[in-house]
Amino acid sequence: MNDDSYTSAQLMRWLWHDYLKKHTGLMAIAVIFMIIEGSTLGVLAKLMEPMFDRVFVGGDQGALVWVGLVLVAIFALRALATVVQKVLLTRVAQRTAADLRIDLLDRMMQQDGAFHQNHPPGFLVQRVQSDVNAVSDVWRAVITGAGRDLVGLVILMGVAIAIDPIWALLAMVGVPLMVLPAAIAQRFVRARSREARDIGASLSTRLDEVFHGIVQIKLNALEDYQARQYRELTRTFIRTEVRAAFGNSAIPAMIDIMSGIGFMAVIVYGGSEIIAGNKTIGEFMTFFTSLGFMFSPLRRLGAISGLWQMAAAALERIKELLDAPLHLRSPAKPVAAPDGPPDVALADVSLSYGDTKVLNALNLTAQAGQTTALVGASGAGKSTIFNLLTRLVDPQSGTVQIGGVDTTSMTIPDLRGLFSVVTQEALLFDETLRENIVLGRQNVSDEELDRVLKAAHVADFLPQLEQGLETRVGPRGSALSGGQRQRVVIARALLRDTPILLLDEATSALDAQSEQVVQDALDRLAKGRTTIVIAHRLSTIRSADKIVVMDRGQVTDEGTHDELMERGGIYADLYRLQFRDGKTVSDARGLSALSAKKRRERARQPNLFQRIGAVFFN
């Protein structure tokens, strides 16, 4: 995003219309008390005249009492106004920040897989947390400045003009000198703040990768390397923040210089008038006090100018995410999802990620109520089929149908309500075991929960947990073993009771004992459902109703295990390789190597013309 993507006025209008306008009542009350707080400065300045002329110079003892009482009343009113407006603004600021965070999270969860590939978790966390905090803090300062400081400044300027317009004009003599430098400083602050936000996102991403990959970092002795990478990013971040702080502090510094020039002009000119007897000491002290009180609001308003530019950089990033188009939407007139276990069909489906062709005019059918297994080398497009079925992505061409209904014709919640997915990752949330299974459903009976716990073999290890179903499973389920996590995910799928089951290498990361238990639970789960399986361990899919062999985004063969073994080809070669001499060989790498070997052998075989030439010339 370039420097001129959004002007300050555009960002402020958007923030006001979408988030602040709903809090108009509270903000109006806060502004009233800010006006009271700002007005007290003018009253205090005006009191200087009777205090000097009538009390100190004139010796009026009676005036001394009422002037003192008025001063106490002014400070008490100022204290009350300060407390009320700060409490109200804090309430509005927190509500606004919460609304921004919720809207950001909701929008990002609706984005497709490509969006999340281009925006790593650390980047998004930085936007939701740090950028929203920056905006919340700054807009509160802006409103306070507009309410308290601007009102105080206007009133104090009115008092100064009432004393002597020429003195007031002299006090502002330095203003024209700072207009251009202040504008330059604002642009500088915004650019540096934008850089700092981007680097901050990189820091968050680096931390996210380090903490999630801590085991691999330790095993590969990467501690020093990761620390060095983080140190370099941190140093760059510090340099950028310091430069932004320089630009931000330059504006109040210019106000200091302007004020100094104005003070000097007033002292020289006003002092000569007092000496000549044209002005009283009380008038001069009132004017001088007004200038002194104006000094702090001016500096705060100048600082707000720099702070706003920092917030504008954060707002740009937030608005960019909120305005990012949603490529996956539910149709305006949706079709009802099919009932019962449906068949699944992909017709002439093609999909590319950038320049990489993932699926190439693929045709695939999974019969209703049957188990279809997908076999192929890594990168053949198996997982992409799952993403297409659940509309995590849409194809560039071709159609995906479930029960004869195009996936784009159903609402996304209805479509995804047809699927239960069990993958090798077995993602769990840092909540209780119960919550990880029911996932917020409130109508789950104890009998129903007990049934799925037994069917998924979760009941086998439940007595080992001190708090049973109320045990917290830790970040990403780290308090459970791999086999236990898989069984929890299977229990979750059983409870969903959907007509279609997607299994993505669900047992590939388990030991033999855990695999047998999980496989038994998966077999129970698959009964009566349309099941599509991605499997590298071919022993787990021998009984599948149909096995589909994929290579380079296309279906190269399909049939039952016996049919494929009888025909030979990639599947038969891989099966023999996996169980050669009674040993299981790495499936994906073996299949990939076999596919490449087959292609090389076909390339070496003579074509028809070469065979004819051999007959005549040999």
Buried (B, 14 or more C-beta within 10 A) or exposed (E): EEEEEBEBEBBBEBBEEBBBEBBEEBBEEBBBBBBBBBBBBBBBBBBBBBBBBBBBEEEBEEBBEEBEEBBEEBEEBBEEBBEBBBEBBEEBBEBBBEBBBEBBEEBBEBBBBBBBEEBBBBBBBBBBBBBBBBBBBBBBBBBBBBBBBBBBBBBBBBBBBBBBEEBBBBBBBBEEEBEEBBEEBBEBBBBBBBBBBBBBBBBBBBBBBBEEBEEEBEEEEBEEEBEEBBEEBEEBBEBBBEBBBBBBBBBBBBBEEBBEBBBBBBBEEBEEBEEEEEBBBBBBBBBBBBBBBBBEBBBBBBBBBBBBBBBBBBBBBBBEBBEBEEEBEBEEEBBEBBEEBBBBBBBEBBBBEEEEBBBBEBEBBBBBBBBBBBBBBEBBBBBBBBBBBBBBBBBEEBEBBBBEBEBBBBBBEBBBBBBBBBBBBBEBBBBBBBBBBBEEEEEBEEEBBEBBBBBBBBBBBBEEBEEEBEBBBEEBBEBBBBBBBBBBBBBBBBBBEBBBBBBBBBBBBBEEEBBEBBBBBBEBBBEEBBBBBBBBBBBBBEEBEBBBBBBBBBBBBBBBBEEBBEEEBBBBBBBEBBEEEEEEBEBBEBBBBBBEEBEEEEEEEEEEEEEEEEEEEE
